[in-house]
Amino acid sequence: MVERPRLEADGLVRAFDGRRVVDDVSLSVGAGQILCLLGPSGCGKSTTLRMIAGVEHPDAGAIRVDGRTVCNGIDWVPPEARSVGLMFQDFALFPHLDVAGNVAFGLSGTKADKRARVEELLERVEMSDHIASWPHELSGGEQQRVALARALAPRPHVMLMDEPFSGLDNRLRDEIRDHTLDLLKEEGTAVVLVTHEPDEAMRMADEIALMREGRIVQRGAPYNIYNAPMDRAAAAFFSDINVIEGRVEGALTETAFGQFLAPGVPDGTVVDIVIRPQHLKIDFDRQGRGPLPTPVEGTPARGIVERARFMGGESLVEFRMEFDGSKLVASVPQVFLPEAGTPLWLMIRRDRCFVFPRVG
């Protein structure tokens, strides 16, 4: 028997001033699964989250938690009765309550039961020593841990997280993020995480839903969505890209780097050949000659170094290509800093390229 998703949303629509900011969004999340809504600011991520939470009314669509309808055109369950937890950018701890009081807020049951749940969660987030502390006495990372414990205290079936780690410095963010991920999975909570940071989505999510202009345009596991983007914009959202222009003739695109396959694309179509900097291979110039062509890496093309920078974990080398004056950037996972004006040859991994018909 297939386990029912903990959260299901079907055809959610929300418009403001006649403009659909969420347009037919559907998703499902199972127990212990983390779905990330990823996209630029204003694409509808947070509005989708607010509708699931119950603080925003959809104009159309339905929401179910563990099979129970909490919102449709007829039924409406208030936020506090949905078994949905919330974590936002600001931790919003109550300043007049100590740590124990913050975590216990909203819990029902006997005083002993509530105290036991508070102590259990504070131990799991490594905050037991601060049980009597006040919010203003805590660091940002400590406040985040308390906010997580408070959100998990009532055992919500669904956790909604809107940019919850954006206020933390990078080192602390990684630590808190990993700890949060482990704890949510242990609790079997279905999680919807909103972020505009691709690295955060790749690190945390079991599945990513890429949003654009109110719609989910692509959905899949991080590996799949990174390695099989649906278009140029999707590829560019996850990393820097290089773009080479071509025109299709007989399902092939001729470039200075040789031919690229473009199956199913009509003749005469202008295409963008997209490749990430780490998939460009650099070779040395041998008195005006480069390496021989290969089936995997195609025909080499010569470029002149304009600038090279060491970024800590890699070197970025910017080239001006001789064949058309275009600019390409290659990344090298080591210290490699050729002088400006140095001629070098570039090759492109065929299996790492994406060919998209040009839009606009």
N, C-alpha and C positions, 0 to 999 in steps of 0.2 A: 504494500500500500504506500502510495506516494504521500509524504508529509505535506500538509497544507502550508503555504507561506504564512508567516506571522503578519506580514503587511502586504496588502494589495491595494493599488490605486488604478482606476480605470478611467481613461478619457478626461482627466482633470483640465478644466478651462477656467481662467480668471482674466478678466479684462478691466482696465482702468481707462476712463475717458475714451471708450471705444476702441482701445488698442489691447490686443491679447498679449499679456505678458507671460501667460502660461497657456499653451495651445495643444490640447489633446495629449497630455502626458500620462503614460501608463507605466507602472513598475510593480515589481513584487520582490520581497526580501524574506528569506527563510531564517529560522532560528540560528543564531550564531554567525549570520552572514553580514558582511559590511558592503553596502552599496554606496558609491560616491557619486553625487551629482557634481559634475565638473564643467566649468565654463566661465567665460568672462563676466565681469560685473554687468548686471542688468539683463542677464539671459533668462531669468525666471527661477533660479535655483532656490533662493530664500522664500519666494512666494509659494513655491511647491511645498517646501518644508512647513510653512505657516498653515497651509490648508490641511496637511496631514495632522498637525498639532491641534487644529481646531480653533485657532485664533484668526483664521481667515476663511470666509465662506466661498467655496467654488461656485462659479456660474453654471457649471455642468460637471458631471462625473460622479464617481462613487469611491469610497474608501472603506476598506475592511481590515480589522485587526483580529487575527486568529479566527477568521471566518465570520465575525460579527460585523455587520454594517454599522459604521459610526457616522456615515455621511452619504446621502444621496439627495435626490430631489424631494424626498419626503421626510426621511429620518435625519435627526441631528443629535449626536451625543456630545455633550460639553467636554472641553479639554480635560478637566479633572477626572472624567469617568472613562477615558479612552485607554488607560494603561500605557500611556506614552510619556517617556521622559524627555527632558529638554536640556541641552547644554549650548550656550551661546558664547560670543566673543568675550563679553564681560561676565565674570563669574557670578556676580549678583548675590554674594553671600549677605545674609542679614547682619548688619553691624551691631544690632542690639542682642544678638544671640552668640554664645560661644560655639566652638566647633561641634560639640555634642548636640547642642540645640539646633544648629543648622542642619546636621545630618538627620536628626529625628523629625524635623519639620515635615508635616504631612503624613507621618506614619500613624497607623491606628493600632489598637491592641493595648495590652497592659503595659505599665511602666517598665516592668522587667523585660518583656518581649522587645520593646522599643530599645531599651538600653543594650540588650544582647545584639540586636541588629546593628546598632551604631558601633559597638566595639568590634564586631566582626568586620565591618566594612573599613573602619579606620585602620585595623590591622592589615587588611589586604592592600590598602593604598599607602601603607607605611607612615601613618599619621597618628598612631596610638599615643605617642608622647605629647601630642598637641590637643588632646581631647578637651582640655579646659581652656585652651587659648582663645583669644578673640581674633576676628578676621584681620584687624589692622596690625596685629602682631605677626602675621604670616607673610612669607614671600609670595611672589606671583605663582611659582610652581606649587607651593604648599596650598595656596588658595584653589588652584586648579584641581588638586587631588581631593580636597574637601568637596568641591563642587561636583566632582565625579561620584564621590560616595553618596552625596545627597541625592543626586539624580537616580542612582541605582537602589537606594534604600527601599522604595516601595515595590521593588522587583517589576519594573515596567517590561512589557513584552516588546516594546519598540523604543529605541533611543534615537532622537533627532539631534544632530550636532551641526551647528552653523559656525564655521570658521573657529572652532573652539581653542585652537592652539596659536592663533595669529599674534597674541600678545606676549608670547614667550620668546626668549632668545633661542638661537638655533640649537645650541647644545642641549639646553633644558627641554626644548620642544621635542627633540628626538626621544629623549628618555621618557617624558610624560606620555607621548604619543604611543610608544611601544607598550608601556605599562597599561594604558587605557585599553588598547587593542586586546591584550591578553585577558584583562578582567571582563570585558564585554563578551568575549567568546566563551569564557568560563560560565558566565551567567546565562548563556543561550539567548542573548538579546539580539533582536534584529536591529541593525543600525543603518540609518541614512545619514551620510556625512556630506555636508556642503563645503566646497572649497574652490578657489580659483587657482590653486597651486598644483600643477601636474605631478610634481615630485611627491607631495603629500598623498595624492590619490593613488599613485603607483605603489607607495609604501604601505598604505593602510587597506586599500579596497580589495575585496574578492571580485567585485565587478564594478566597472565604471560606466556611467551614463553621461555621455558628452552632450551638453545642451548648447543650443544656439538660437537666439531670437524666440525663446519660449518653447522650443520643441527639443525632444531628444533625437539627435541626428545619428548617433551611433552608440551601441552598447555592447560590452563584452569584457572578458577578463583583461587585466592590465597588459599582459604579454600580447594578446591578440590585437587589442585596440592600438597599441603602440606600433606593432609590426605590420598591421594591415589597415592603415587609416583610410577613411572613405573618400577624402579629398585633400587638396593642398592645405586648406585651412586647418583640418584635423591634424595633419602631420606637423604643421607649424606650431600648433598649440602645445605639443609635447616636447619640442626641442627646436633649436636653430636648424634651418634647412638651407640648402643651395638649390637654385632653380635654373634649369637649362631649357631654353625654348626650342621647340621643334615643330615640324609640320608632317602630318601623316600622309604617306603614299604607299598603297598596297600593304596596309597593316604594319608598316615599318616607319620609324622616324630616323632620318639621317642627321647626325651631329658630328662635331669634331672628334667626339669620343667613339665614333662608330655608330652602328645601328641599334635601335631599341625597338622591342616588340610593342605594338599597340593594337592588340586583337580587338575587333569589334568597333573600332573607331573609324568613322567615315573618312575617306580620302579628302585632303585639303584642310582637315581640322588642325588648328594650332593647339599644341599640347605643352604642358609643363612637366618636365622630367625632374623629379624631386629626389634629392639625396642628402642625407645628414652628413655633417662635417667629419664624423668619425669613420665614415665609410669611403672616404677618398684616400687613395693610396699615393704616396709621394715617392718618386725615384729621382736619381741625380741626372744632370745633363752631361752627356758625353760628347763634347764638341759639336753641339747642335743635334745630337741624336738621343733618342730615348729608348726605353725597353721595347721589345717586340710585342705586338698585340697578342692577347690570349682570349679564349672563349669566355672565361669568367670575368676578366677585367677590361675587355675590349681594347680599343685603340687609345694609346696615350696622347695627351695634348699638353703643349708646353705653356707654362705660365711664369710670370715674373713676380717675385716676392715684393709685396708692398709694405708689409709689417708682420712682425712675429712677436707674440707675447706669451710669457709663462704664467699660467693661471693657478699653479699649485699642484693640481693633479694631472694637468695636461698643458700642452702648448697649442696655441691657435696661430695658424699661419694664413695670412690673407694674400691672395694672388690676383693679378690682373692677367686675364687669358689673352694670348696672342691672337687667337683665331677671330675674336670678335670684340675684345676689350671688356668683356664682362668680368665680374668679380666673383670669385669662389673662395670659400674658407674651409680649410682642413684642420682637423684636430689630431694631435699626436700624443699618445699616453706616456710622455717622457719629456725631458728637456730637449727641445729642438728649436733653435733660434737662428735661422739663416738670415744673413744681412739683406736689407732692402736692395732690390736690383738683381738678386740672384735668380738665374733661370733654373727651374725645376720642372719635372714632368708629373702630371696627375693622371691617375686611372680611376675608373668608377666600377665598383662591384655591381654587376648586373642583377644579382639576386637581392640587392639592398636598395634598388631604385623603385620609385613609384611613378607611373605615367598617368597624368590626369588631363582630360580636356580642359582648356583654359576657360575660366568663367569671367564674363564681363569684358 
